[in-house]
Amino acid sequence: MNAARKIRKYLTRQGENDSLRVLLELAHALDGKQHFALERLYELDSEYFELGLELMRDWRLDRHRLARGKLVSLLSPTASEADERDAGA
């Protein structure tokens, strides 16, 4: 399973938290070719830190093969998933 799918799975299971927010910001920065302060990754628990590294590896390997925005679309919940998450809260 690639990093984007793992992050999305975390989002659907546990909702957004500070660590996932950092990873989402990293994904958006990669997608938009924007700056991201890497020291923010060092502040994460090792599980999320490794997931951030995996996200960057996947992005580097896939950037020439994937259409622009695919990673972010994988991470963005669909309307029905958002409704399900809101209903469970």
Long-range contacts (C-beta under 8 A, 24 or more apart in sequence): 2-54, 2-58, 2-62, 3-51, 3-54, 3-55, 3-57, 3-58, 4-55, 4-58, 4-71, 4-74, 4-75, 5-74, 6-51, 6-54, 7-51, 7-55, 7-75, 8-74, 8-75, 8-77, 11-75, 11-77, 12-77, 12-81, 12-85, 15-85, 15-89, 19-44, 19-45, 19-48, 20-48, 22-48, 22-52, 23-48, 23-51, 23-52, 23-55, 24-75, 26-52, 26-55, 26-56, 27-55, 27-59, 27-71, 27-72, 27-75, 28-72, 30-55, 30-56, 30-59, 30-71, 31-68, 31-69, 31-71, 31-72
